């Protein structure tokens, strides 16, 4: 009876399998490049791509139905594809034949549109893994729309994290108005939000006043701001000075409670409310430590 291979043997076998797979892909890609045994030509936006039917069928339900379901395209030498760009199709084929590609600029949008239209599962998975690589604070909303369009729920969660980590930059660049109420809610609840509380208040207030329809969300959003962590001077100068904060009873109560928190400092350690807990304590502590050291060196 043959012995079971040990762990090292298993790892060696897996490495050999991976190397074998890569060699097969390299061989198929060379056949495609040299137009050897290619039996169908795909056309997108006037550009022609010489490929192998069997390769397409192996990874695409769209082409499997086309070439094995008795459709007229199964006998055609050239097939014009609608609904995909030539750039998108080129990248999809490159991933099919090599397992990778280089995505630049807005390439990801063309690729995922083509992969979804053609039902190429390996390429869709590739796009999901690399979807957010080109996202910035100026184009993040394009990624939100695309992720929603293709139901990329994991990507949407990662975008929420990105928004929380880059909220200040988004506000500075004037794209705060693009955020929905749900995104603001997720952001204020996020453990990745590590701004000063007065900055969080200012950004939230800026978002609320950019659209009159936002005002109905004032109380639910402001409840997530930890007003006791704002200094008394900032509470008076920057929070109390906002008319809405004093005209709405629930908001006025939040401000008064925060001021009372500072008036009786000896009772502060006894308060266990979430409103008095620091956000991202490690990051805040590190930043404060660095700033203090800078000032000490300058002096």
C-alpha positions in Angstrom: 0.0 0.0 0.0 1.5 3.4 -1.1 2.4 5.8 1.7 0.7 9.2 1.8 3.0 11.9 0.7 4.3 14.2 3.5 3.8 17.9 3.6 7.0 18.8 1.7 6.0 16.4 -1.1 2.6 17.9 -1.3 4.1 21.4 -1.5 6.4 20.2 -4.2 3.6 18.6 -6.2 1.6 21.8 -5.9 4.5 23.8 -7.2 5.0 21.4 -10.1 1.2 21.6 -10.9 1.4 25.4 -11.0 4.5 25.4 -13.2 2.9 22.9 -15.5 -0.2 25.1 -15.8 1.9 28.2 -16.6 3.8 26.3 -19.3 0.4 25.3 -20.9 -0.7 28.9 -20.8 2.5 30.1 -22.3 2.2 27.6 -25.1 -1.4 28.5 -25.8 -0.6 32.2 -25.8 2.2 31.6 -28.3 -0.2 29.8 -30.5 -2.5 32.7 -30.4 0.3 35.2 -31.0 1.5 33.3 -34.0 -2.1 32.6 -35.2 -1.5 28.9 -35.2 -4.7 26.7 -35.1 -6.8 29.7 -34.4 -10.3 28.8 -35.6 -12.4 31.9 -35.0 -11.9 35.7 -35.2 -13.6 38.0 -32.7 -14.3 41.6 -33.8 -14.9 44.5 -31.5 -15.0 48.1 -32.7 -13.4 47.0 -35.9 -10.4 45.3 -34.2 -9.8 41.6 -35.0 -8.6 39.0 -32.4 -7.6 35.5 -33.6 -8.4 32.9 -30.9 -9.3 29.3 -30.2 -12.9 28.2 -29.7 -12.0 25.5 -27.2 -10.2 28.0 -25.0 -13.2 30.4 -25.0 -15.6 27.6 -24.3 -13.5 26.4 -21.4 -13.9 29.6 -19.4 -17.0 31.4 -20.7 -20.7 30.3 -20.5 -21.4 32.9 -23.2 -19.1 31.2 -25.7 -20.1 27.7 -24.5 -23.7 28.5 -25.5 -22.6 30.2 -28.7 -20.4 27.4 -30.0 -22.1 24.3 -28.6 -25.8 25.3 -28.6 -26.4 25.2 -32.3 -26.3 28.9 -32.8 -25.3 30.2 -36.3 -22.1 31.7 -34.8 -20.9 28.2 -34.2 -20.1 27.9 -37.9 -18.8 31.4 -38.5 -15.2 32.2 -38.9 -15.6 35.8 -37.8 -17.9 37.0 -35.0 -18.6 40.6 -34.3 -19.2 41.3 -30.6 -21.5 44.1 -29.5 -21.5 45.7 -26.1 -17.8 45.4 -25.5 -14.9 47.7 -26.3 -11.8 46.5 -28.2 -9.7 47.5 -25.2 -11.9 45.5 -22.9 -11.9 42.4 -25.1 -8.1 42.6 -25.6 -7.5 42.6 -21.8 -10.0 39.8 -21.3 -8.3 37.6 -23.8 -4.9 38.4 -22.3 -6.1 37.3 -18.9 -7.6 34.1 -20.4 -4.4 33.2 -22.2 -1.9 34.4 -19.5 -3.8 34.6 -16.2 -2.7 38.3 -15.8 -2.6 41.7 -17.4 -1.5 45.3 -16.7 -4.4 47.6 -15.8 -3.8 51.3 -16.3 -6.1 54.3 -15.8 -9.7 53.4 -16.4 -8.9 50.0 -18.0 -10.7 48.1 -15.2 -14.1 49.5 -16.2 -13.7 48.2 -19.8 -12.4 44.9 -18.7 -15.1 44.1 -16.1 -17.8 45.3 -18.5 -16.5 42.9 -21.2 -15.9 40.0 -18.8 -19.4 40.3 -17.3 -21.0 40.6 -20.8 -19.1 37.5 -22.0 -19.5 35.6 -18.7 -15.8 34.9 -18.3 -15.7 33.9 -14.7 -11.9 33.8 -14.3 -11.6 37.4 -15.6 -14.5 38.6 -13.4 -12.6 37.1 -10.4 -9.4 38.8 -11.5 -11.2 42.1 -11.7 -12.7 41.8 -8.3 -9.2 41.1 -6.8 -7.7 44.1 -8.6 -10.7 46.3 -8.9 -9.6 49.0 -6.4 -6.0 49.3 -7.5 -6.5 52.5 -9.4 -9.0 54.2 -7.0 -8.2 57.7 -5.8 -10.1 60.4 -3.9 -11.0 62.1 -7.2 -12.4 59.0 -9.0 -13.7 56.9 -6.1 -17.3 57.5 -7.1 -16.8 55.9 -10.5 -15.7 52.8 -8.6 -18.8 52.9 -6.4 -21.1 53.0 -9.4 -19.3 50.2 -11.1 -19.3 48.0 -8.0 -23.0 48.6 -7.5 -23.7 47.9 -11.2 -22.0 44.5 -11.0 -23.1 43.7 -7.4 -19.5 43.6 -6.1 -20.4 43.7 -2.4 -16.9 43.0 -1.1 -15.6 45.9 -3.2 -18.3 48.2 -1.8 -17.2 47.3 1.8 -13.6 48.1 0.9 -14.7 51.4 -0.6 -16.4 52.3 2.7 -13.0 51.7 4.4 -11.3 53.9 1.8 -13.8 56.7 2.4 -13.2 56.6 6.2 -9.5 56.6 5.8 -9.5 59.5 3.3 -12.5 61.5 4.5 -10.5 64.7 5.1 -9.0 64.6 1.6 -12.4 64.0 0.0 -13.7 67.0 1.8 -10.7 69.1 0.7 -11.2 68.1 -2.9 -14.8 69.2 -3.0 -16.3 65.7 -3.6 -18.0 65.3 -0.2 -21.4 66.0 -1.8 -21.0 62.7 -3.8 -21.3 60.7 -0.6 -24.8 59.2 0.2 -26.3 59.2 3.7 -25.5 55.5 4.0 -21.9 56.1 3.1 -21.6 59.0 5.7 -23.3 56.7 8.3 -20.8 53.9 7.6 -18.0 56.3 7.7 -18.9 57.8 11.1 -19.3 54.2 12.4 -16.0 53.0 11.0 -13.0 52.0 13.1 -10.9 53.3 10.3 -11.9 57.0 10.9 -9.0 58.5 12.8 -9.6 62.3 12.5 -9.9 64.8 15.4 -13.5 64.9 16.5 -13.8 68.6 15.7 -12.8 67.8 12.1 -15.3 65.0 11.9 -18.0 67.5 13.1 -17.0 70.1 10.6 -17.0 67.6 7.7 -20.4 66.2 8.8 -21.8 69.7 9.0 -20.4 70.6 5.5 -22.1 67.5 4.1 -25.5 68.3 5.8 -25.6 71.9 4.4 -24.7 71.0 0.8 -28.2 69.7 0.2 -31.4 70.7 2.0 -32.6 67.1 1.8 -29.6 66.1 4.0 -30.9 68.1 7.0 -33.4 65.3 7.9 -30.3 63.1 8.7 -28.7 65.7 11.1 -29.7 64.0 14.4 -28.8 60.5 13.3 -25.4 61.6 12.0 -24.5 63.9 14.9 -25.3 61.1 17.4 -22.2 59.4 16.0 -19.9 62.3 16.8 -18.2 62.2 20.2 -18.7 65.7 21.3 -17.1 65.3 24.8 -13.8 64.7 23.0 -14.0 68.2 21.4 -12.2 70.8 23.5 -14.4 73.4 25.3 -13.1 76.2 23.2 -13.9 74.4 20.0 -17.3 73.5 21.3 -18.1 77.2 22.0 -16.4 78.7 18.9 -17.2 76.0 16.2 -20.1 73.9 17.4 -22.4 76.3 19.4 -22.0 78.9 16.6 -23.8 76.6 14.2 -27.5 77.6 14.3 -28.8 74.1 13.7 -26.9 72.7 16.7 -28.7 75.0 19.0 -32.1 75.1 17.3 -32.8 71.4 17.3 -33.4 70.1 20.9 -31.7 66.8 20.4 -28.6 68.5 19.0 -28.6 71.2 21.7 -28.7 68.5 24.3 -25.6 66.9 22.8 -23.6 70.1 23.0 -24.7 70.9 26.6 -23.8 67.4 27.7 -20.4 67.8 26.2 -19.8 71.1 27.9 -20.9 69.6 31.2 -18.4 66.8 30.7 -15.6 69.3 30.7 -17.1 71.3 33.6 -16.8 68.3 36.0 -13.5 66.7 35.1 -13.2 64.5 38.2 -16.3 62.5 37.1 -14.9 61.8 33.6 -13.2 58.5 34.5 -16.6 57.2 35.7 -18.3 57.7 32.4 -18.3 54.6 30.2 -20.2 55.9 27.2 -18.9 55.3 23.7 -19.0 59.1 23.2 -15.9 59.5 25.4 -13.8 56.8 23.9 -11.0 57.8 21.5 -11.2 56.7 17.9 -8.3 54.7 16.5 -6.4 55.2 19.8 -3.1 53.7 18.5 -2.9 56.0 15.5 -3.9 59.1 17.4 -1.3 58.4 20.1 1.4 57.8 17.5 0.5 61.0 15.7 0.5 63.1 19.0 3.8 61.5 20.0 5.4 62.4 16.6 4.1 66.0 16.8 5.4 66.5 20.4 8.8 65.2 19.3 8.9 67.6 16.4 8.1 70.5 18.6 10.8 69.4 21.2 13.4 69.2 18.4 12.5 72.6 17.1 12.8 74.2 20.5 
